[in-house]
Amino acid sequence: MAYLGHVISSAGVAMDKDKIKAVTSWPQPCSMPCLRGFLGLAGYYRRFIQGYAAIATPLAQLLRHEGFA
């Protein structure tokens, strides 16, 4: 059963395949709003992304102090 971007089954909770495609095919962010959008989507699924904090930290730091020039 699909619910809020997750697939729930007797095996447990998994990420919806369409959402996996959305995260992996997201274009390289070139502005603050695009970066916020990506981090929002990826952050929603952080429990399924191994090493999420290490991956997202440099991206989140771009949100501070005018990371995009």
PQR file of N, CA, C, O and H, with PARSE charges and radii, in Angstrom:
ATOM      1  N   MET A   1       0.850  -1.176   0.000 -0.4000 1.5000
ATOM      2  CA  MET A   1       0.000   0.000   0.000 -0.0000 2.0000
ATOM      3  C   MET A   1       0.896   1.239   0.000  0.5500 1.7000
ATOM      4  O   MET A   1       1.840   1.328   0.785 -0.5500 1.4000
ATOM      5  N   ALA A   2       0.601   2.172  -0.864 -0.4000 1.5000
ATOM      6  CA  ALA A   2       1.348   3.427  -0.940 -0.0000 2.0000
ATOM      7  C   ALA A   2       0.689   4.451  -0.021  0.5500 1.7000
ATOM      8  O   ALA A   2      -0.533   4.601  -0.017 -0.5500 1.4000
ATOM      9  H   ALA A   2      -0.166   2.100  -1.501  0.4000 1.0000
ATOM     10  N   TYR A   3       1.526   5.166   0.771 -0.4000 1.5000
ATOM     11  CA  TYR A   3       1.017   6.170   1.689 -0.0000 2.0000
ATOM     12  C   TYR A   3       2.072   7.251   1.879  0.5500 1.7000
ATOM     13  O   TYR A   3       3.165   6.980   2.378 -0.5500 1.4000
ATOM     14  H   TYR A   3       2.519   5.044   0.767  0.4000 1.0000
ATOM     15  N   LEU A   4       1.746   8.463   1.484 -0.4000 1.5000
ATOM     16  CA  LEU A   4       2.614   9.634   1.673 -0.0000 2.0000
ATOM     17  C   LEU A   4       4.043   9.410   1.182  0.5500 1.7000
ATOM     18  O   LEU A   4       5.005   9.756   1.867 -0.5500 1.4000
ATOM     19  H   LEU A   4       0.858   8.683   1.079  0.4000 1.0000
ATOM     20  N   GLY A   5       4.171   8.827  -0.008 -0.4000 1.5000
ATOM     21  CA  GLY A   5       5.491   8.635  -0.588 -0.0000 2.0000
ATOM     22  C   GLY A   5       6.247   7.428  -0.075  0.5500 1.7000
ATOM     23  O   GLY A   5       7.424   7.252  -0.389 -0.5500 1.4000
ATOM     24  H   GLY A   5       3.389   8.546  -0.565  0.4000 1.0000
ATOM     25  N   HIS A   6       5.584   6.594   0.713 -0.4000 1.5000
ATOM     26  CA  HIS A   6       6.190   5.376   1.233 -0.0000 2.0000
ATOM     27  C   HIS A   6       5.368   4.184   0.766  0.5500 1.7000
ATOM     28  O   HIS A   6       4.180   4.314   0.470 -0.5500 1.4000
ATOM     29  H   HIS A   6       4.628   6.737   0.968  0.4000 1.0000
ATOM     30  N   VAL A   7       6.005   3.029   0.704 -0.4000 1.5000
ATOM     31  CA  VAL A   7       5.307   1.792   0.397 -0.0000 2.0000
ATOM     32  C   VAL A   7       5.309   0.958   1.665  0.5500 1.7000
ATOM     33  O   VAL A   7       6.364   0.628   2.206 -0.5500 1.4000
ATOM     34  H   VAL A   7       6.970   2.924   0.945  0.4000 1.0000
ATOM     35  N   ILE A   8       4.119   0.624   2.130 -0.4000 1.5000
ATOM     36  CA  ILE A   8       3.975  -0.122   3.374 -0.0000 2.0000
ATOM     37  C   ILE A   8       3.538  -1.532   3.018  0.5500 1.7000
ATOM     38  O   ILE A   8       2.545  -1.732   2.319 -0.5500 1.4000
ATOM     39  H   ILE A   8       3.262   0.892   1.691  0.4000 1.0000
ATOM     40  N   SER A   9       4.303  -2.517   3.516 -0.4000 1.5000
ATOM     41  CA  SER A   9       3.985  -3.911   3.253 -0.0000 2.0000
ATOM     42  C   SER A   9       4.302  -4.725   4.504  0.5500 1.7000
ATOM     43  O   SER A   9       4.726  -4.185   5.526 -0.5500 1.4000
ATOM     44  H   SER A   9       5.109  -2.354   4.084  0.4000 1.0000
ATOM     45  N   SER A  10       4.089  -6.023   4.402 -0.4000 1.5000
ATOM     46  CA  SER A  10       4.394  -6.893   5.544 -0.0000 2.0000
ATOM     47  C   SER A  10       5.900  -6.926   5.811  0.5500 1.7000
ATOM     48  O   SER A  10       6.329  -7.270   6.912 -0.5500 1.4000
ATOM     49  H   SER A  10       3.744  -6.462   3.572  0.4000 1.0000
ATOM     50  N   ALA A  11       6.700  -6.568   4.802 -0.4000 1.5000
ATOM     51  CA  ALA A  11       8.153  -6.536   4.967 -0.0000 2.0000
ATOM     52  C   ALA A  11       8.625  -5.257   5.660  0.5500 1.7000
ATOM     53  O   ALA A  11       9.772  -5.184   6.100 -0.5500 1.4000
ATOM     54  H   ALA A  11       6.351  -6.289   3.908  0.4000 1.0000
ATOM     55  N   GLY A  12       7.757  -4.250   5.761 -0.4000 1.5000
ATOM     56  CA  GLY A  12       8.116  -2.996   6.412 -0.0000 2.0000
ATOM     57  C   GLY A  12       7.786  -1.790   5.554  0.5500 1.7000
ATOM     58  O   GLY A  12       6.951  -1.854   4.651 -0.5500 1.4000
ATOM     59  H   GLY A  12       6.825  -4.308   5.403  0.4000 1.0000
ATOM     60  N   VAL A  13       8.454  -0.702   5.853 -0.4000 1.5000
ATOM     61  CA  VAL A  13       8.236   0.559   5.141 -0.0000 2.0000
ATOM     62  C   VAL A  13       9.411   0.790   4.195  0.5500 1.7000
ATOM     63  O   VAL A  13      10.569   0.623   4.578 -0.5500 1.4000
ATOM     64  H   VAL A  13       9.132  -0.651   6.586  0.4000 1.0000
ATOM     65  N   ALA A  14       9.107   1.171   2.972 -0.4000 1.5000
ATOM     66  CA  ALA A  14      10.143   1.446   1.979 -0.0000 2.0000
ATOM     67  C   ALA A  14       9.798   2.737   1.251  0.5500 1.7000
ATOM     68  O   ALA A  14       8.681   3.245   1.344 -0.5500 1.4000
ATOM     69  H   ALA A  14       8.166   1.307   2.661  0.4000 1.0000
ATOM     70  N   MET A  15      10.767   3.248   0.535 -0.4000 1.5000
ATOM     71  CA  MET A  15      10.589   4.461  -0.242 -0.0000 2.0000
ATOM     72  C   MET A  15       9.899   4.115  -1.561  0.5500 1.7000
ATOM     73  O   MET A  15      10.235   3.113  -2.192 -0.5500 1.4000
ATOM     74  H   MET A  15      11.675   2.835   0.459  0.4000 1.0000
ATOM     75  N   ASP A  16       8.957   4.921  -1.970 -0.4000 1.5000
ATOM     76  CA  ASP A  16       8.251   4.736  -3.238 -0.0000 2.0000
ATOM     77  C   ASP A  16       9.249   4.869  -4.388  0.5500 1.7000
ATOM     78  O   ASP A  16      10.059   5.796  -4.401 -0.5500 1.4000
ATOM     79  H   ASP A  16       8.684   5.735  -1.458  0.4000 1.0000
ATOM     80  N   LYS A  17       9.195   3.961  -5.340 -0.4000 1.5000
ATOM     81  CA  LYS A  17      10.139   3.967  -6.471 -0.0000 2.0000
ATOM     82  C   LYS A  17      10.087   5.270  -7.267  0.5500 1.7000
ATOM     83  O   LYS A  17      11.115   5.722  -7.772 -0.5500 1.4000
ATOM     84  H   LYS A  17       8.537   3.208  -5.329  0.4000 1.0000
ATOM     85  N   ASP A  18       8.919   5.876  -7.386 -0.4000 1.5000
ATOM     86  CA  ASP A  18       8.814   7.161  -8.092 -0.0000 2.0000
ATOM     87  C   ASP A  18       9.579   8.252  -7.349  0.5500 1.7000
ATOM     88  O   ASP A  18      10.166   9.135  -7.974 -0.5500 1.4000
ATOM     89  H   ASP A  18       8.084   5.510  -6.976  0.4000 1.0000
ATOM     90  N   LYS A  19       9.575   8.194  -6.029 -0.4000 1.5000
ATOM     91  CA  LYS A  19      10.298   9.197  -5.235 -0.0000 2.0000
ATOM     92  C   LYS A  19      11.799   8.978  -5.313  0.5500 1.7000
ATOM     93  O   LYS A  19      12.571   9.937  -5.284 -0.5500 1.4000
ATOM     94  H   LYS A  19       9.098   7.477  -5.521  0.4000 1.0000
ATOM     95  N   ILE A  20      12.224   7.707  -5.413 -0.4000 1.5000
ATOM     96  CA  ILE A  20      13.650   7.425  -5.594 -0.0000 2.0000
ATOM     97  C   ILE A  20      14.118   8.071  -6.893  0.5500 1.7000
ATOM     98  O   ILE A  20      15.176   8.699  -6.941 -0.5500 1.4000
ATOM     99  H   ILE A  20      11.597   6.928  -5.437  0.4000 1.0000
ATOM    100  N   LYS A  21      13.326   7.911  -7.937 -0.4000 1.5000
ATOM    101  CA  LYS A  21      13.662   8.498  -9.230 -0.0000 2.0000
ATOM    102  C   LYS A  21      13.703  10.020  -9.140  0.5500 1.7000
ATOM    103  O   LYS A  21      14.571  10.655  -9.739 -0.5500 1.4000
ATOM    104  H   LYS A  21      12.467   7.400  -7.899  0.4000 1.0000
ATOM    105  N   ALA A  22      12.765  10.609  -8.389 -0.4000 1.5000
ATOM    106  CA  ALA A  22      12.729  12.066  -8.238 -0.0000 2.0000
ATOM    107  C   ALA A  22      13.983  12.584  -7.549  0.5500 1.7000
ATOM    108  O   ALA A  22      14.526  13.615  -7.947 -0.5500 1.4000
ATOM    109  H   ALA A  22      12.060  10.093  -7.902  0.4000 1.0000
ATOM    110  N   VAL A  23      14.451  11.882  -6.521 -0.4000 1.5000
ATOM    111  CA  VAL A  23      15.652  12.315  -5.793 -0.0000 2.0000
ATOM    112  C   VAL A  23      16.887  12.148  -6.669  0.5500 1.7000
ATOM    113  O   VAL A  23      17.719  13.051  -6.751 -0.5500 1.4000
ATOM    114  H   VAL A  23      14.010  11.044  -6.197  0.4000 1.0000
ATOM    115  N   THR A  24      17.009  10.988  -7.328 -0.4000 1.5000
ATOM    116  CA  THR A  24      18.222  10.723  -8.104 -0.0000 2.0000
ATOM    117  C   THR A  24      18.296  11.516  -9.404  0.5500 1.7000
ATOM    118  O   THR A  24      19.389  11.750  -9.918 -0.5500 1.4000
ATOM    119  H   THR A  24      16.333  10.254  -7.261  0.4000 1.0000
ATOM    120  N   SER A  25      17.156  11.932  -9.943 -0.4000 1.5000
ATOM    121  CA  SER A  25      17.191  12.665 -11.205 -0.0000 2.0000
ATOM    122  C   SER A  25      17.028  14.175 -11.019  0.5500 1.7000
ATOM    123  O   SER A  25      16.916  14.908 -12.001 -0.5500 1.4000
ATOM    124  H   SER A  25      16.268  11.742  -9.525  0.4000 1.0000
ATOM    125  N   TRP A  26      17.015  14.641  -9.778 -0.4000 1.5000
ATOM    126  CA  TRP A  26      16.878  16.073  -9.508 -0.0000 2.0000
ATOM    127  C   TRP A  26      18.049  16.805 -10.161  0.5500 1.7000
ATOM    128  O   TRP A  26      19.194  16.390  -9.978 -0.5500 1.4000
ATOM    129  H   TRP A  26      17.107  14.045  -8.980  0.4000 1.0000
ATOM    130  N   PRO A  27      17.806  17.871 -10.909 -0.5600 1.5000
ATOM    131  CA  PRO A  27      18.923  18.589 -11.535  0.2800 2.0000
ATOM    132  C   PRO A  27      19.794  19.280 -10.489  0.5500 1.7000
ATOM    133  O   PRO A  27      19.348  19.562  -9.377 -0.5500 1.4000
ATOM    134  N   GLN A  28      21.028  19.542 -10.861 -0.4000 1.5000
ATOM    135  CA  GLN A  28      21.947  20.212  -9.944 -0.0000 2.0000
ATOM    136  C   GLN A  28      21.356  21.562  -9.555  0.5500 1.7000
ATOM    137  O   GLN A  28      21.054  22.377 -10.428 -0.5500 1.4000
ATOM    138  H   GLN A  28      21.390  19.312 -11.764  0.4000 1.0000
ATOM    139  N   PRO A  29      21.185  21.813  -8.249 -0.5600 1.5000
ATOM    140  CA  PRO A  29      20.620  23.096  -7.820  0.2800 2.0000
ATOM    141  C   PRO A  29      21.534  24.254  -8.220  0.5500 1.7000
ATOM    142  O   PRO A  29      22.750  24.202  -8.034 -0.5500 1.4000
ATOM    143  N   CYS A  30      20.920  25.294  -8.770 -0.4000 1.5000
ATOM    144  CA  CYS A  30      21.706  26.453  -9.193 -0.0000 2.0000
ATOM    145  C   CYS A  30      21.219  27.735  -8.522  0.5500 1.7000
ATOM    146  O   CYS A  30      21.655  28.833  -8.868 -0.5500 1.4000
ATOM    147  H   CYS A  30      19.932  25.337  -8.921  0.4000 1.0000
ATOM    148  N   SER A  31      20.309  27.582  -7.558 -0.4000 1.5000
ATOM    149  CA  SER A  31      19.814  28.740  -6.821 -0.0000 2.0000
ATOM    150  C   SER A  31      19.387  28.283  -5.426  0.5500 1.7000
ATOM    151  O   SER A  31      19.239  27.089  -5.164 -0.5500 1.4000
ATOM    152  H   SER A  31      19.954  26.690  -7.278  0.4000 1.0000
ATOM    153  N   MET A  32      19.198  29.243  -4.556 -0.4000 1.5000
ATOM    154  CA  MET A  32      18.787  28.919  -3.181 -0.0000 2.0000
ATOM    155  C   MET A  32      17.438  28.193  -3.145  0.5500 1.7000
ATOM    156  O   MET A  32      17.319  27.187  -2.446 -0.5500 1.4000
ATOM    157  H   MET A  32      19.319  30.213  -4.769  0.4000 1.0000
ATOM    158  N   PRO A  33      16.422  28.662  -3.871 -0.5600 1.5000
ATOM    159  CA  PRO A  33      15.137  27.957  -3.833  0.2800 2.0000
ATOM    160  C   PRO A  33      15.232  26.513  -4.344  0.5500 1.7000
ATOM    161  O   PRO A  33      14.584  25.616  -3.805 -0.5500 1.4000
ATOM    162  N   CYS A  34      16.039  26.297  -5.382 -0.4000 1.5000
ATOM    163  CA  CYS A  34      16.210  24.937  -5.909 -0.0000 2.0000
ATOM    164  C   CYS A  34      16.912  24.044  -4.884  0.5500 1.7000
ATOM    165  O   CYS A  34      16.543  22.883  -4.708 -0.5500 1.4000
ATOM    166  H   CYS A  34      16.565  27.026  -5.820  0.4000 1.0000
ATOM    167  N   LEU A  35      17.912  24.586  -4.221 -0.4000 1.5000
ATOM    168  CA  LEU A  35      18.629  23.820  -3.207 -0.0000 2.0000
ATOM    169  C   LEU A  35      17.718  23.498  -2.032  0.5500 1.7000
ATOM    170  O   LEU A  35      17.738  22.379  -1.520 -0.5500 1.4000
ATOM    171  H   LEU A  35      18.212  25.529  -4.364  0.4000 1.0000
ATOM    172  N   ARG A  36      16.923  24.465  -1.603 -0.4000 1.5000
ATOM    173  CA  ARG A  36      15.972  24.212  -0.518 -0.0000 2.0000
ATOM    174  C   ARG A  36      14.971  23.123  -0.899  0.5500 1.7000
ATOM    175  O   ARG A  36      14.631  22.271  -0.079 -0.5500 1.4000
ATOM    176  H   ARG A  36      16.907  25.374  -2.018  0.4000 1.0000
ATOM    177  N   GLY A  37      14.505  23.156  -2.143 -0.4000 1.5000
ATOM    178  CA  GLY A  37      13.575  22.147  -2.622 -0.0000 2.0000
ATOM    179  C   GLY A  37      14.184  20.761  -2.598  0.5500 1.7000
ATOM    180  O   GLY A  37      13.546  19.801  -2.166 -0.5500 1.4000
ATOM    181  H   GLY A  37      14.782  23.848  -2.809  0.4000 1.0000
ATOM    182  N   PHE A  38      15.432  20.656  -3.067 -0.4000 1.5000
ATOM    183  CA  PHE A  38      16.100  19.356  -3.062 -0.0000 2.0000
ATOM    184  C   PHE A  38      16.316  18.855  -1.641  0.5500 1.7000
ATOM    185  O   PHE A  38      16.025  17.698  -1.337 -0.5500 1.4000
ATOM    186  H   PHE A  38      15.950  21.436  -3.417  0.4000 1.0000
ATOM    187  N   LEU A  39      16.822  19.718  -0.776 -0.4000 1.5000
ATOM    188  CA  LEU A  39      17.071  19.300   0.607 -0.0000 2.0000
ATOM    189  C   LEU A  39      15.768  18.929   1.316  0.5500 1.7000
ATOM    190  O   LEU A  39      15.761  18.044   2.172 -0.5500 1.4000
ATOM    191  H   LEU A  39      17.058  20.658  -1.024  0.4000 1.0000
ATOM    192  N   GLY A  40      14.680  19.590   0.971 -0.4000 1.5000
ATOM    193  CA  GLY A  40      13.385  19.237   1.543 -0.0000 2.0000
ATOM    194  C   GLY A  40      12.943  17.855   1.122  0.5500 1.7000
ATOM    195  O   GLY A  40      12.506  17.062   1.956 -0.5500 1.4000
ATOM    196  H   GLY A  40      14.686  20.309   0.276  0.4000 1.0000
ATOM    197  N   LEU A  41      13.048  17.554  -0.157 -0.4000 1.5000
ATOM    198  CA  LEU A  41      12.658  16.234  -0.658 -0.0000 2.0000
ATOM    199  C   LEU A  41      13.579  15.159  -0.107  0.5500 1.7000
ATOM    200  O   LEU A  41      13.112  14.142   0.406 -0.5500 1.4000
ATOM    201  H   LEU A  41      13.403  18.198  -0.834  0.4000 1.0000
ATOM    202  N   ALA A  42      14.869  15.372  -0.209 -0.4000 1.5000
ATOM    203  CA  ALA A  42      15.826  14.376   0.268 -0.0000 2.0000
ATOM    204  C   ALA A  42      15.718  14.196   1.787  0.5500 1.7000
ATOM    205  O   ALA A  42      15.832  13.078   2.289 -0.5500 1.4000
ATOM    206  H   ALA A  42      15.249  16.198  -0.626  0.4000 1.0000
ATOM    207  N   GLY A  43      15.502  15.282   2.506 -0.4000 1.5000
ATOM    208  CA  GLY A  43      15.386  15.203   3.960 -0.0000 2.0000
ATOM    209  C   GLY A  43      14.176  14.398   4.412  0.5500 1.7000
ATOM    210  O   GLY A  43      14.215  13.742   5.453 -0.5500 1.4000
ATOM    211  H   GLY A  43      15.409  16.191   2.098  0.4000 1.0000
ATOM    212  N   TYR A  44      13.113  14.448   3.640 -0.4000 1.5000
ATOM    213  CA  TYR A  44      11.914  13.671   3.973 -0.0000 2.0000
ATOM    214  C   TYR A  44      12.223  12.173   3.960  0.5500 1.7000
ATOM    215  O   TYR A  44      11.607  11.401   4.694 -0.5500 1.4000
ATOM    216  H   TYR A  44      13.081  14.981   2.795  0.4000 1.0000
ATOM    217  N   TYR A  45      13.170  11.773   3.131 -0.4000 1.5000
ATOM    218  CA  TYR A  45      13.535  10.359   2.992 -0.0000 2.0000
ATOM    219  C   TYR A  45      14.888  10.042   3.614  0.5500 1.7000
ATOM    220  O   TYR A  45      15.495   9.029   3.266 -0.5500 1.4000
ATOM    221  H   TYR A  45      13.671  12.401   2.535  0.4000 1.0000
ATOM    222  N   ARG A  46      15.377  10.880   4.525 -0.4000 1.5000
ATOM    223  CA  ARG A  46      16.712  10.702   5.081 -0.0000 2.0000
ATOM    224  C   ARG A  46      16.922   9.356   5.746  0.5500 1.7000
ATOM    225  O   ARG A  46      18.045   8.852   5.767 -0.5500 1.4000
ATOM    226  H   ARG A  46      14.884  11.703   4.808  0.4000 1.0000
ATOM    227  N   ARG A  47      15.871   8.762   6.287 -0.4000 1.5000
ATOM    228  CA  ARG A  47      16.051   7.458   6.947 -0.0000 2.0000
ATOM    229  C   ARG A  47      16.396   6.355   5.954  0.5500 1.7000
ATOM    230  O   ARG A  47      16.886   5.298   6.351 -0.5500 1.4000
ATOM    231  H   ARG A  47      14.959   9.172   6.270  0.4000 1.0000
ATOM    232  N   PHE A  48      16.147   6.588   4.676 -0.4000 1.5000
ATOM    233  CA  PHE A  48      16.445   5.599   3.647 -0.0000 2.0000
ATOM    234  C   PHE A  48      17.759   5.878   2.922  0.5500 1.7000
ATOM    235  O   PHE A  48      18.201   5.066   2.110 -0.5500 1.4000
ATOM    236  H   PHE A  48      15.749   7.447   4.354  0.4000 1.0000
ATOM    237  N   ILE A  49      18.383   7.013   3.206 -0.4000 1.5000
ATOM    238  CA  ILE A  49      19.615   7.410   2.510 -0.0000 2.0000
ATOM    239  C   ILE A  49      20.786   7.222   3.469  0.5500 1.7000
ATOM    240  O   ILE A  49      20.939   7.964   4.439 -0.5500 1.4000
ATOM    241  H   ILE A  49      18.024   7.673   3.866  0.4000 1.0000
ATOM    242  N   GLN A  50      21.610   6.212   3.177 -0.4000 1.5000
ATOM    243  CA  GLN A  50      22.749   5.923   4.035 -0.0000 2.0000
ATOM    244  C   GLN A  50      23.741   7.080   3.986  0.5500 1.7000
ATOM    245  O   GLN A  50      24.105   7.545   2.906 -0.5500 1.4000
ATOM    246  H   GLN A  50      21.486   5.610   2.389  0.4000 1.0000
ATOM    247  N   GLY A  51      24.176   7.543   5.151 -0.4000 1.5000
ATOM    248  CA  GLY A  51      25.124   8.647   5.237 -0.0000 2.0000
ATOM    249  C   GLY A  51      24.522   9.988   4.869  0.5500 1.7000
ATOM    250  O   GLY A  51      25.236  10.879   4.408 -0.5500 1.4000
ATOM    251  H   GLY A  51      23.880   7.165   6.028  0.4000 1.0000
ATOM    252  N   TYR A  52      23.216  10.150   5.065 -0.4000 1.5000
ATOM    253  CA  TYR A  52      22.528  11.382   4.655 -0.0000 2.0000
ATOM    254  C   TYR A  52      23.172  12.632   5.261  0.5500 1.7000
ATOM    255  O   TYR A  52      23.376  13.623   4.560 -0.5500 1.4000
ATOM    256  H   TYR A  52      22.636   9.426   5.440  0.4000 1.0000
ATOM    257  N   ALA A  53      23.487  12.592   6.534 -0.4000 1.5000
ATOM    258  CA  ALA A  53      24.040  13.788   7.193 -0.0000 2.0000
ATOM    259  C   ALA A  53      25.350  14.218   6.546  0.5500 1.7000
ATOM    260  O   ALA A  53      25.574  15.409   6.331 -0.5500 1.4000
ATOM    261  H   ALA A  53      23.322  11.786   7.103  0.4000 1.0000
ATOM    262  N   ALA A  54      26.209  13.266   6.237 -0.4000 1.5000
ATOM    263  CA  ALA A  54      27.495  13.597   5.611 -0.0000 2.0000
ATOM    264  C   ALA A  54      27.297  14.161   4.205  0.5500 1.7000
ATOM    265  O   ALA A  54      28.061  15.018   3.760 -0.5500 1.4000
ATOM    266  H   ALA A  54      26.028  12.298   6.412  0.4000 1.0000
ATOM    267  N   ILE A  55      26.280  13.680   3.517 -0.4000 1.5000
ATOM    268  CA  ILE A  55      26.002  14.154   2.162 -0.0000 2.0000
ATOM    269  C   ILE A  55      25.362  15.536   2.201  0.5500 1.7000
ATOM    270  O   ILE A  55      25.724  16.412   1.415 -0.5500 1.4000
ATOM    271  H   ILE A  55      25.660  12.984   3.879  0.4000 1.0000
ATOM    272  N   ALA A  56      24.413  15.733   3.111 -0.4000 1.5000
ATOM    273  CA  ALA A  56      23.618  16.959   3.138 -0.0000 2.0000
ATOM    274  C   ALA A  56      24.326  18.138   3.807  0.5500 1.7000
ATOM    275  O   ALA A  56      23.990  19.288   3.525 -0.5500 1.4000
ATOM    276  H   ALA A  56      24.119  15.022   3.749  0.4000 1.0000
ATOM    277  N   THR A  57      25.283  17.884   4.675 -0.4000 1.5000
ATOM    278  CA  THR A  57      25.937  18.971   5.404 -0.0000 2.0000
ATOM    279  C   THR A  57      26.559  20.014   4.476  0.5500 1.7000
ATOM    280  O   THR A  57      26.289  21.202   4.652 -0.5500 1.4000
ATOM    281  H   THR A  57      25.556  16.950   4.905  0.4000 1.0000
ATOM    282  N   PRO A  58      27.375  19.628   3.500 -0.5600 1.5000
ATOM    283  CA  PRO A  58      27.941  20.666   2.614  0.2800 2.0000
ATOM    284  C   PRO A  58      26.862  21.418   1.840  0.5500 1.7000
ATOM    285  O   PRO A  58      27.009  22.612   1.578 -0.5500 1.4000
ATOM    286  N   LEU A  59      25.789  20.736   1.477 -0.4000 1.5000
ATOM    287  CA  LEU A  59      24.702  21.401   0.757 -0.0000 2.0000
ATOM    288  C   LEU A  59      23.982  22.386   1.672  0.5500 1.7000
ATOM    289  O   LEU A  59      23.661  23.502   1.265 -0.5500 1.4000
ATOM    290  H   LEU A  59      25.670  19.766   1.691  0.4000 1.0000
ATOM    291  N   ALA A  60      23.733  21.968   2.902 -0.4000 1.5000
ATOM    292  CA  ALA A  60      23.061  22.849   3.859 -0.0000 2.0000
ATOM    293  C   ALA A  60      23.923  24.069   4.170  0.5500 1.7000
ATOM    294  O   ALA A  60      23.391  25.154   4.407 -0.5500 1.4000
ATOM    295  H   ALA A  60      23.994  21.061   3.233  0.4000 1.0000
ATOM    296  N   GLN A  61      25.235  23.908   4.174 -0.4000 1.5000
ATOM    297  CA  GLN A  61      26.119  25.040   4.439 -0.0000 2.0000
ATOM    298  C   GLN A  61      26.052  26.089   3.328  0.5500 1.7000
ATOM    299  O   GLN A  61      26.346  27.262   3.559 -0.5500 1.4000
ATOM    300  H   GLN A  61      25.667  23.027   3.981  0.4000 1.0000
ATOM    301  N   LEU A  62      25.668  25.665   2.128 -0.4000 1.5000
ATOM    302  CA  LEU A  62      25.498  26.628   1.041 -0.0000 2.0000
ATOM    303  C   LEU A  62      24.335  27.568   1.293  0.5500 1.7000
ATOM    304  O   LEU A  62      24.277  28.660   0.727 -0.5500 1.4000
ATOM    305  H   LEU A  62      25.430  24.712   1.941  0.4000 1.0000
ATOM    306  N   LEU A  63      23.411  27.146   2.141 -0.4000 1.5000
ATOM    307  CA  LEU A  63      22.248  27.985   2.460 -0.0000 2.0000
ATOM    308  C   LEU A  63      22.620  29.151   3.363  0.5500 1.7000
ATOM    309  O   LEU A  63      21.867  30.117   3.486 -0.5500 1.4000
ATOM    310  H   LEU A  63      23.458  26.259   2.600  0.4000 1.0000
ATOM    311  N   ARG A  64      23.781  29.057   3.992 -0.4000 1.5000
ATOM    312  CA  ARG A  64      24.236  30.117   4.901 -0.0000 2.0000
ATOM    313  C   ARG A  64      25.214  31.047   4.196  0.5500 1.7000
ATOM    314  O   ARG A  64      25.935  30.627   3.290 -0.5500 1.4000
ATOM    315  H   ARG A  64      24.393  28.272   3.893  0.4000 1.0000
ATOM    316  N   HIS A  65      25.237  32.259   4.595 -0.4000 1.5000
ATOM    317  CA  HIS A  65      26.240  33.237   4.172 -0.0000 2.0000
ATOM    318  C   HIS A  65      26.430  33.295   2.666  0.5500 1.7000
ATOM    319  O   HIS A  65      27.558  33.282   2.174 -0.5500 1.4000
ATOM    320  H   HIS A  65      24.651  32.600   5.330  0.4000 1.0000
ATOM    321  N   GLU A  66      25.336  33.359   1.944 -0.4000 1.5000
ATOM    322  CA  GLU A  66      25.389  33.546   0.509 -0.0000 2.0000
ATOM    323  C   GLU A  66      26.237  32.487  -0.197  0.5500 1.7000
ATOM    324  O   GLU A  66      27.186  32.808  -0.912 -0.5500 1.4000
ATOM    325  H   GLU A  66      24.419  33.370   2.344  0.4000 1.0000
ATOM    326  N   GLY A  67      25.879  31.227   0.017 -0.4000 1.5000
ATOM    327  CA  GLY A  67      26.609  30.108  -0.569 -0.0000 2.0000
ATOM    328  C   GLY A  67      26.623  30.109  -2.076  0.5500 1.7000
ATOM    329  O   GLY A  67      27.585  29.640  -2.685 -0.5500 1.4000
ATOM    330  H   GLY A  67      25.108  30.966   0.598  0.4000 1.0000
ATOM    331  N   PHE A  68      25.572  30.629  -2.698 -0.4000 1.5000
ATOM    332  CA  PHE A  68      25.550  30.744  -4.148 -0.0000 2.0000
ATOM    333  C   PHE A  68      25.971  32.154  -4.514  0.5500 1.7000
ATOM    334  O   PHE A  68      25.384  33.130  -4.045 -0.5500 1.4000
ATOM    335  H   PHE A  68      24.791  31.010  -2.204  0.4000 1.0000
ATOM    336  N   ALA A  69      26.973  32.253  -5.338 -0.4000 1.5000
ATOM    337  CA  ALA A  69      27.455  33.583  -5.726 -0.0000 2.0000
ATOM    338  C   ALA A  69      26.986  33.946  -7.109  0.5500 1.7000
ATOM    339  O   ALA A  69      27.297  35.031  -7.602 -0.5500 1.4000
ATOM    340  H   ALA A  69      27.449  31.461  -5.718  0.4000 1.0000
TER
END
